[in-house]
């Protein structure tokens, strides 16, 4: 009977997973390019030729068809690194704030075997470009894409085979103009008063507080697949007791049928499960679950799922191999808890930006690795991709290190009522299609965020967010959906549709500036209001204060490091009370200082970071570090390899040995790190520490 019941549960899990996979599966894939025995990757990063279209109309490049000839023949060009924002590369202030079309070009040597073998697809992929992009190869348009932060690609094999002797010249035009229907939205204002402004003067209005960096921000590359190939893979995971389940579906292109073998391997390369066919369930005995950092002694455990395709087209045989990292874990939400693998999870993390000196939003591996080292040093277990999708390489790092992610789309700055119209909604739905397609298989992604601080009190927001959230849940029923709000709790039109309430507030900063004494009252009221109305778990998704590094004042004053520290402490006291009830997380704003548009409230950017833009800690970083490691110890079992903050605290405990009472002090650093070694100072001479008993109730 027990075996029958267990089999029934397995069947239910299997059927549910297949239903989820039907929703998750898209008609075309966006698998991350990986080399294998059937696939090659050629990176095109480095110096590209660059030219900004400074004509009044910004359309000279199209009028004169710059894409039809080498860019250098059209006028002066610059060297421009890719990936990088173009804004801070030169000494030209007009380029820093440029709005309109810019042009990139590079000639590429394509391996002859790629060109000669018509059974090989040659794909050009752009990791992201801000915000509207058009791509030509040898003067032939091959791609067009609306929106930044997400990849797009095109098969260029037919173009480069037209004249195999001709160099492969890639031209990419990128426009960073924001309108009411883009994500993020913006408007253009033309200044026509000639007594104040020169002819043709206009400004880009934005409704978000970070610099509008532009350019090709992520790697550009060529990769190959066979003519018949694995186009997409979708996985959904579950477990029961010590058995894991990986439900999968594989999409193929180029043929209606193919032979597929799917193999799941553990970290050591040992096969743990196999299957044949385009869909199925892999059963893993003695499963190693994917756990968040500091929640388990083996966080971020990843299996590797190898999909091997073989198919024929006439007399030709094709084989394709693609390997996908897979983390087995579950996510669930109750009215008061967020559960990972059926265990309560508390978000103690950060908000970030893709932002740094010179390169702007350009992908930079040294910076990525440094940031992950700082996140782990801090004791953070999570971050939100504020306010747009981050690079795929960052998501892969999160998978490997066990850093939990709230994955946010670029829906920031939706403030104008005209941005709730049908055109805006259609684009927003399309962006969520692309985001879910790209990130659906990342175990680190536990929740989707569809917007940040929209004008959710406006009447059109109800239908807009009801439709958007329903669509996202249809794309992926396996994850909760939220958006980040700063609206009045009673008038927020979208809050009824989210799974988790995420609230931003800056008490004693934007409201009642300088008066930290109001924080406990107002924060408590905020939580009680939101939970009382919606009965959903709450994350404090932003809080903080600006601090100019090195600026001090006692008593604390705004913009000093002391003020920032004290604001955090006031918030933390309320968090500690409410996390016993329904608050499930706290995300500091911000991880590091970042650049913004110039304005009277910003001194070379936003200074709310606990680290400087150069990743040096302010005083608040140490406050947060001490707190996060304490939270990690309270909410999960710290693994043996962890290292708690260097500050050592001591507790006194009474030891009884041979009838003698002796005071002993324990180093709590070792206790909290999960170490079995107890370091003690004993205020009496002891031959040894074995064989002692402890007085009950003296140590809590």
C-alpha positions in Angstrom: 0.0 0.0 0.0 2.8 2.4 0.9 4.6 1.7 -2.4 1.3 2.3 -4.3 0.8 5.6 -2.5 4.4 6.6 -3.3 3.9 5.7 -7.0 0.7 7.7 -7.0 2.6 10.8 -5.7 5.3 10.3 -8.3 2.6 10.2 -11.0 1.0 13.4 -9.7 4.4 15.1 -9.7 5.0 13.9 -13.2 1.7 15.1 -14.6 2.0 18.5 -12.9 5.5 18.9 -14.2 4.4 18.2 -17.8 1.6 20.8 -17.5 4.2 23.3 -16.3 6.5 22.4 -19.1 3.9 23.0 -21.7 3.5 26.5 -20.4 7.2 27.1 -20.1 8.1 25.8 -23.6 8.5 28.5 -26.2 8.4 28.2 -30.0 12.0 29.3 -30.3 14.8 29.0 -27.8 17.6 31.3 -26.5 20.0 28.8 -25.1 23.3 30.2 -23.9 26.0 29.5 -26.5 28.2 26.6 -25.2 31.0 24.7 -27.0 30.6 21.0 -27.4 31.6 18.3 -29.9 29.1 19.7 -32.3 29.2 23.5 -31.5 31.9 26.1 -31.7 31.9 29.7 -30.3 34.0 32.6 -31.6 33.9 35.8 -29.4 34.0 39.1 -31.2 34.8 41.2 -28.2 37.5 43.9 -28.4 37.8 47.1 -30.5 35.1 48.0 -32.9 34.9 51.0 -35.2 32.3 53.5 -33.9 30.5 56.6 -35.1 27.7 58.6 -33.5 25.1 60.0 -35.9 25.2 63.7 -34.8 23.0 65.0 -37.6 20.0 67.0 -36.5 17.6 64.2 -37.6 19.9 61.5 -36.2 19.1 59.6 -39.4 22.0 60.4 -41.7 23.3 56.9 -41.3 20.2 55.5 -42.8 19.8 58.2 -45.4 23.3 57.5 -46.6 23.2 53.8 -45.9 26.3 53.6 -43.8 25.8 49.8 -43.5 26.5 49.3 -47.2 30.2 50.3 -47.0 33.0 50.3 -44.4 32.1 52.7 -41.7 35.4 54.6 -42.0 34.5 55.7 -45.5 31.4 57.5 -44.1 33.4 59.9 -41.9 35.5 60.0 -38.7 35.4 56.9 -36.5 36.5 56.1 -33.0 37.9 52.9 -31.4 35.2 51.6 -29.2 35.5 48.6 -26.8 32.9 45.9 -26.8 31.3 45.1 -24.4 31.1 48.6 -22.8 28.9 51.6 -22.6 30.2 54.3 -25.0 29.4 57.2 -22.7 32.5 57.4 -20.5 35.1 56.2 -23.0 36.0 59.5 -24.6 36.6 63.0 -23.4 33.7 64.3 -25.4 30.9 65.5 -23.2 28.4 65.4 -26.1 29.0 61.7 -26.5 28.5 61.1 -22.7 25.0 62.4 -23.0 24.3 61.5 -26.6 20.8 60.4 -27.6 20.1 58.8 -30.9 21.7 56.3 -33.3 25.3 55.2 -32.9 27.0 52.8 -35.3 29.4 49.9 -34.6 31.4 47.9 -37.2 33.9 45.1 -37.2 35.3 42.8 -39.9 35.5 39.1 -38.8 37.4 36.2 -40.2 35.0 33.3 -40.3 36.6 29.8 -40.3 36.5 28.4 -43.8 35.0 25.1 -42.6 32.0 27.1 -41.3 31.4 28.6 -44.7 32.0 25.6 -46.8 29.8 23.2 -44.8 26.2 24.1 -45.7 25.1 21.6 -43.0 26.4 24.1 -40.4 24.4 27.0 -39.1 26.4 30.1 -38.3 24.6 32.3 -35.8 25.5 35.9 -34.8 24.4 36.7 -31.2 24.4 40.0 -29.4 24.2 39.7 -25.6 22.4 43.0 -25.2 22.4 46.5 -26.7 20.6 49.6 -25.5 17.9 50.0 -26.6 16.8 49.5 -30.2 19.2 47.6 -32.5 19.6 46.8 -36.2 22.2 44.4 -37.6 23.7 44.0 -41.1 26.2 41.5 -42.4 27.9 42.7 -45.6 25.2 45.2 -46.1 22.3 42.8 -45.7 20.0 43.3 -42.7 19.9 40.1 -40.6 18.3 41.3 -37.3 16.3 43.9 -35.6 15.5 44.0 -31.8 13.6 46.3 -29.5 14.7 46.6 -25.9 18.0 46.4 -24.0 19.3 43.9 -21.4 18.3 40.7 -23.3 20.0 38.8 -26.1 19.0 38.5 -29.8 20.5 36.5 -32.6 20.3 35.7 -36.3 21.4 32.9 -38.6 23.9 34.5 -41.1 25.1 31.4 -42.9 23.2 32.2 -46.1 24.6 35.7 -46.2 28.3 34.8 -45.7 28.1 32.0 -48.3 27.0 34.3 -51.0 30.6 35.4 -51.5 32.9 33.2 -49.4 36.0 35.3 -50.4 34.4 38.5 -49.0 35.3 39.5 -45.4 32.4 39.2 -43.0 31.6 42.8 -42.1 29.2 43.2 -39.2 27.4 46.6 -38.7 25.3 47.2 -35.6 23.2 50.4 -35.2 22.0 51.1 -31.7 19.5 53.8 -30.5 19.1 54.7 -26.8 16.0 56.9 -27.3 13.3 56.2 -24.8 9.6 56.8 -25.5 6.4 56.3 -23.6 6.1 52.7 -25.0 9.6 51.5 -24.4 11.0 49.8 -21.3 12.1 51.7 -19.4 9.8 54.6 -20.7 10.9 58.1 -21.3 10.0 61.2 -23.3 11.8 63.7 -25.6 11.4 67.4 -25.1 12.4 69.8 -27.8 13.6 73.2 -26.5 12.4 75.7 -29.2 13.1 79.0 -27.4 16.1 80.3 -29.3 16.8 82.9 -26.6 17.8 80.0 -24.3 18.7 77.0 -26.5 20.5 76.4 -29.8 18.7 75.1 -32.8 17.7 71.4 -32.6 18.2 71.3 -28.9 16.3 68.5 -27.1 16.6 66.5 -23.9 15.7 62.9 -23.0 13.4 62.8 -19.9 13.8 59.6 -17.8 11.9 58.5 -14.7 14.5 56.4 -13.1 17.5 57.2 -10.9 20.4 55.7 -12.7 22.5 56.9 -15.6 21.1 56.0 -19.1 24.2 54.2 -20.3 24.1 53.0 -23.9 25.9 50.9 -26.4 26.7 47.2 -26.8 26.9 46.1 -23.2 27.4 42.3 -23.5 29.5 40.0 -25.7 29.0 39.7 -29.4 29.8 36.3 -30.8 29.4 33.8 -33.6 28.5 30.2 -32.8 27.7 27.2 -34.8 25.2 24.3 -34.6 24.4 21.6 -37.1 21.5 22.2 -39.5 19.3 20.0 -37.3 19.9 21.1 -33.8 18.6 21.4 -30.2 16.8 24.7 -30.2 15.5 24.9 -26.6 15.4 22.9 -23.4 13.0 23.5 -20.5 13.4 21.8 -17.1 11.2 21.8 -14.0 12.4 20.1 -10.9 10.8 18.5 -7.8 11.7 16.0 -5.1 10.1 13.6 -2.7 12.1 12.4 0.3 15.6 11.6 -1.1 14.4 11.2 -4.8 14.7 14.1 -7.2 12.8 14.6 -10.4 13.9 16.6 -13.5 11.1 17.0 -15.9 12.4 18.1 -19.3 11.2 19.0 -22.8 13.6 19.4 -25.7 12.7 21.4 -28.8 14.5 20.6 -32.1 14.7 22.6 -35.3 15.6 21.6 -38.8 13.7 18.3 -38.7 10.3 16.9 -37.6 11.9 13.9 -35.9 15.2 13.0 -34.3 16.7 10.6 -31.9 17.4 12.1 -28.5 19.3 10.7 -25.6 19.2 12.7 -22.3 21.8 12.0 -19.6 22.0 13.6 -16.2 25.4 13.6 -14.6 26.5 14.7 -11.1 29.4 17.0 -10.3 31.9 14.2 -10.6 30.7 13.3 -14.1 28.9 10.1 -13.0 25.6 9.3 -14.8 22.7 9.3 -12.4 19.8 9.1 -14.8 19.1 8.7 -18.5 16.1 9.0 -20.8 15.2 8.9 -24.5 12.7 11.2 -26.3 11.9 14.9 -26.5 10.2 14.9 -23.1 10.3 12.9 -20.0 11.3 12.7 -16.3 14.7 11.9 -15.0 14.6 10.3 -11.5 17.6 10.9 -9.3 18.1 8.6 -6.3 19.9 10.1 -3.3 19.5 13.6 -4.8 21.7 16.5 -4.0 19.4 19.5 -3.8 20.3 23.0 -4.9 20.5 25.1 -1.7 21.2 28.8 -1.2 24.5 30.0 0.2 24.7 29.7 4.0 21.6 27.4 4.1 23.5 24.1 3.5 27.0 22.8 3.6 26.9 22.2 -0.1 25.2 25.2 -1.7 24.7 25.7 -5.4 24.9 22.0 -6.3 24.5 21.6 -10.1 24.0 18.5 -12.2 24.7 18.5 -15.9 22.1 17.5 -18.4 23.5 16.4 -21.7 21.1 16.3 -24.6 22.5 14.3 -27.6 20.6 14.6 -30.9 21.0 12.5 -34.0 19.0 12.9 -37.2 19.2 12.4 -40.9 18.4 14.7 -43.8 18.5 12.5 -46.9 22.0 11.0 -47.1 23.4 13.4 -44.5 23.7 12.5 -40.8 23.7 15.2 -38.1 24.6 15.1 -34.4 24.2 17.9 -31.9 25.2 17.9 -28.3 24.2 20.5 -25.7 24.8 20.5 -21.9 22.6 22.4 -19.5 23.4 22.9 -15.8 20.5 21.8 -13.7 19.8 22.5 -10.0 17.1 20.5 -8.3 15.0 22.6 -6.0 11.5 23.7 -5.2 10.0 27.2 -4.5 6.7 27.8 -2.6 5.0 30.7 -1.0 2.5 30.7 1.9 0.8 33.7 3.5 3.7 34.2 5.8 6.7 32.3 4.4 8.9 31.8 1.4 10.0 28.2 1.1 13.0 26.8 -0.8 13.0 23.0 -0.7 10.2 23.2 1.8 12.4 25.1 4.3 11.7 28.7 5.3 14.0 31.1 3.5 14.8 34.6 4.6 16.2 37.0 2.0 19.1 39.0 3.6 20.7 40.5 0.5 21.2 43.6 -1.7 20.0 45.5 -4.6 22.6 46.1 -7.3 23.3 47.8 -10.6 25.4 46.8 -13.5 27.5 49.9 -13.1 31.2 50.8 -12.8 33.8 53.4 -13.7 34.6 53.9 -17.4 32.9 50.7 -18.7 29.4 51.8 -17.5 27.1 48.8 -17.9 29.6 46.8 -19.9 30.2 43.2 -18.9 33.4 43.0 -16.9 34.6 39.7 -15.4 37.0 41.1 -12.8 34.2 43.3 -11.5 31.7 40.4 -11.5 34.1 38.2 -9.5 34.9 41.0 -7.1 31.2 41.6 -6.5 30.5 38.0 -5.7 33.4 37.9 -3.3 32.0 40.9 -1.5 28.5 39.4 -1.5 29.8 36.3 0.2 32.0 38.3 2.6 28.9 40.3 3.5 27.0 37.1 4.4 24.3 38.0 1.8 22.3 35.2 0.3 20.3 37.0 -2.4 19.9 40.0 -4.6 17.4 41.6 -6.9 18.4 42.5 -10.5 17.3 46.1 -10.1 16.1 47.4 -12.4 16.6 45.1 -15.5 17.8 41.6 -16.3 21.6 41.2 -15.6 24.0 39.4 -17.9 23.6 35.6 -18.3 27.1 35.2 -17.0 26.0 36.7 -13.7 23.0 34.4 -13.5 25.3 31.4 -14.0 27.6 32.7 -11.2 24.5 32.8 -8.9 23.6 29.2 -9.8 27.1 28.0 -9.0 27.5 30.0 -5.7 23.9 29.5 -4.4 23.0 33.2 -4.5 19.2 33.6 -4.7 17.8 36.0 -7.4 14.7 38.1 -7.8 14.8 38.5 -11.6 13.5 41.9 -12.6 12.5 43.1 -16.1 13.3 46.7 -17.2 9.8 47.9 -16.1 11.2 50.9 -14.2 9.8 54.4 -14.4 6.3 53.6 -15.5 4.9 56.9 -14.2 3.0 58.5 -17.1 -0.6 57.3 -17.6 0.1 56.9 -21.3 2.7 54.2 -20.5 -0.2 52.0 -19.4 -1.7 51.8 -23.0 -2.0 48.8 -25.3 1.3 49.4 -27.1 3.2 49.6 -23.8 1.5 46.5 -22.5 2.2 44.5 -25.7 5.9 45.4 -25.5 6.0 44.6 -21.7 4.5 41.2 -22.4 7.0 40.6 -25.1 9.9 41.5 -22.8 8.6 39.0 -20.2 8.5 36.4 -23.0 12.2 37.0 -23.7 13.2 37.2 -20.0 11.5 33.9 -19.0 12.8 32.2 -22.1 16.3 33.2 -21.2 16.3 32.6 -17.5 13.7 29.8 -16.9 16.3 27.1 -16.2 18.3 29.0 -13.6 17.8 27.4 -10.1 19.0 30.7 -8.5 16.0 32.5 -10.0 13.2 32.1 -7.5 10.8 34.9 -8.4 10.0 37.2 -11.3 9.6 41.0 -10.8 7.6 42.7 -13.5 8.2 46.3 -12.5 9.8 48.7 -10.1 7.9 51.5 -8.4 5.2 52.0 -11.1 2.4 54.5 -10.7 0.3 51.6 -9.4 -2.4 53.9 -8.0 -3.5 55.0 -11.5 -6.8 53.4 -12.7 -5.2 51.6 -15.8 -2.7 49.9 -13.5 -5.3 47.3 -12.5 -5.8 45.8 -15.9 -2.2 46.3 -16.9 -0.7 44.4 -14.0 -3.5 41.8 -13.8 -2.7 41.0 -17.5 1.1 41.2 -17.1 1.2 39.0 -14.0 -1.2 36.4 -15.4 0.9 36.2 -18.6 4.1 35.7 -16.6 2.5 32.9 -14.6 1.3 31.3 -17.8 4.9 31.4 -19.1 6.2 29.9 -15.8 3.8 28.5 -13.3 6.8 27.3 -11.2 7.8 30.6 -9.7 6.0 33.4 -7.8 5.6 36.8 -9.4 5.8 40.2 -7.8 6.6 43.8 -8.5 8.2 46.4 -6.3 5.9 49.1 -5.0 6.2 52.5 -3.3 2.4 53.2 -3.6 -0.1 53.7 -0.9 -1.1 50.2 0.4 -4.9 51.0 0.1 -4.7 52.3 -3.5 -2.2 50.0 -5.1 -4.1 48.5 -8.0 -1.6 45.6 -8.8 -1.0 44.3 -5.3 -3.9 41.9 -5.3 -2.3 40.0 -8.1 1.3 39.5 -6.8 2.4 36.5 -4.7 4.8 38.5 -2.5 4.5 42.1 -1.4 7.8 44.0 -2.1 7.8 47.5 -0.6 10.3 50.3 -0.9 10.5 53.0 1.7 13.0 55.6 2.8 11.8 56.9 6.1 13.9 59.8 7.5 15.4 60.3 4.1 12.9 61.3 1.4 10.3 61.6 4.1 11.0 63.4 7.4 14.6 63.9 6.4 17.0 63.9 9.4 14.5 62.5 11.8 15.5 58.9 12.5 13.2 58.7 15.5 10.2 58.2 13.2 11.6 55.1 11.5 10.3 52.5 14.0 6.8 54.0 14.1 6.4 54.5 10.3 8.0 51.2 9.4 5.8 49.2 11.8 2.7 51.0 10.4 3.8 50.2 6.8 4.1 46.5 7.5 0.9 46.2 9.5 -1.0 48.0 6.8 0.2 45.9 3.9 -0.1 42.6 5.7 -3.5 43.5 7.2 -5.0 44.2 3.8 -3.4 41.5 1.6 -2.3 38.7 4.0 0.8 38.0 1.9 4.5 37.8 2.9 6.4 41.0 2.7 10.0 41.8 1.6 11.5 45.2 2.4 12.8 45.5 -1.1 14.6 48.8 -0.7 15.7 51.0 2.2 18.8 53.1 3.0 20.4 56.5 3.0 23.1 58.3 1.1 26.6 58.5 2.7 29.5 60.3 1.2 32.5 58.1 2.0 34.7 59.7 4.6 32.1 62.3 5.7 31.5 62.1 9.5 29.3 63.8 12.1 28.4 63.2 15.7 25.5 63.6 16.3 24.8 62.0 12.9 23.7 64.2 10.1 22.4 63.3 6.6 25.0 62.2 4.1 27.5 61.1 6.8 28.5 57.5 7.3 27.1 57.7 10.9 23.7 58.6 9.6 23.6 55.8 7.1 24.6 53.3 9.9 22.0 54.5 12.3 19.2 54.5 9.6 20.1 50.8 9.0 20.0 50.0 12.7 16.6 51.6 13.2 15.2 49.6 10.3 16.8 46.4 11.6 15.1 46.6 14.9 11.7 46.5 13.3 12.8 43.8 10.8 13.8 41.6 13.8 10.3 41.9 15.2 8.3 41.4 12.0 10.4 38.5 10.6 9.0 36.4 13.4 5.6 37.0 11.7 5.4 37.7 8.0 8.4 39.7 6.8 10.5 37.3 4.7 13.4 39.5 3.6 15.4 42.7 3.5 17.4 44.0 0.6 19.6 47.1 1.2 19.6 49.9 -1.3 22.3 49.7 -2.6 25.2 47.3 -2.8 27.5 50.0 -4.3 27.4 53.7 -5.3 26.4 54.1 -8.9 26.2 56.8 -11.5 23.0 58.9 -12.2 22.0 61.8 -14.3 23.3 65.1 -13.1 21.1 66.9 -10.6 21.1 69.0 -7.5 20.3 65.9 -5.3 23.1 63.8 -6.7 26.8 64.5 -6.2 28.5 62.4 -8.9 25.9 59.7 -8.6 23.8 58.0 -5.9 25.7 57.4 -2.7 23.4 54.9 -1.0 25.9 52.1 -1.5 27.4 50.3 1.4 30.4 50.1 -0.8 31.8 52.9 -3.0 31.6 52.6 -6.7 35.2 51.3 -6.5 34.0 48.6 -4.1 35.5 49.9 -0.9 33.4 49.4 2.3 31.8 52.2 4.1 31.0 51.9 7.8 27.5 50.5 7.0 29.0 47.5 5.3 30.4 46.2 8.6 27.0 46.8 10.3 25.3 44.8 7.6 28.0 42.1 7.6 27.6 41.5 11.3 23.8 41.4 10.9 23.7 39.1 7.9 26.0 36.5 9.4 23.9 36.6 12.6 20.8 36.0 10.5 22.4 33.2 8.6 23.1 31.5 11.9 19.6 32.0 13.0 17.8 30.9 9.9 19.9 28.0 8.7 22.7 25.7 9.6 26.0 27.4 8.8 28.3 24.9 7.0 31.7 24.1 8.3 33.5 26.0 5.6 31.9 29.4 6.4 33.8 32.2 8.1 31.9 34.6 10.2 32.9 38.3 10.6 36.3 38.9 12.1 34.9 40.7 15.1 35.1 38.2 17.9 32.5 38.2 20.7 32.8 36.2 23.9 30.2 34.6 26.1 30.7 33.3 29.6 29.8 29.8 30.6 30.2 28.0 33.9 32.0 24.7 33.8 31.9 22.1 36.6 34.8 19.7 36.8 35.6 17.5 39.8 33.2 19.6 41.9 35.0 22.9 41.1 33.1 25.7 39.4 35.2 27.5 36.8 34.4 30.4 34.5 35.1 29.7 30.8 34.8 32.1 27.9 33.8 30.8 24.4 34.7 32.5 21.2 31.3 32.7 19.4 33.0 33.1 16.1 33.8 29.4 16.2 30.4 28.5 17.6 28.5 30.3 14.9 30.7 29.0 12.1 29.5 25.5 12.8 33.0 24.4 13.9 33.3 21.5 16.3 36.3 23.1 17.9 35.5 25.3 20.9 38.2 27.8 21.8 38.1 28.7 25.5 39.9 30.7 28.0 39.7 29.0 31.4 40.3 31.0 34.6 41.7 28.1 36.5 44.4 25.5 36.0 43.1 22.4 34.3 45.0 19.4 33.4 42.6 18.9 30.5 39.2 19.9 29.3 37.8 16.4 28.9 35.3 14.9 31.3 33.6 18.2 32.4 30.0 18.8 32.8 28.2 22.1 32.4 25.8 23.8 34.7 22.4 23.9 33.1 20.7 27.1 32.2 23.8 29.3 32.4 24.3 29.6 28.6 21.7 30.6 26.1 
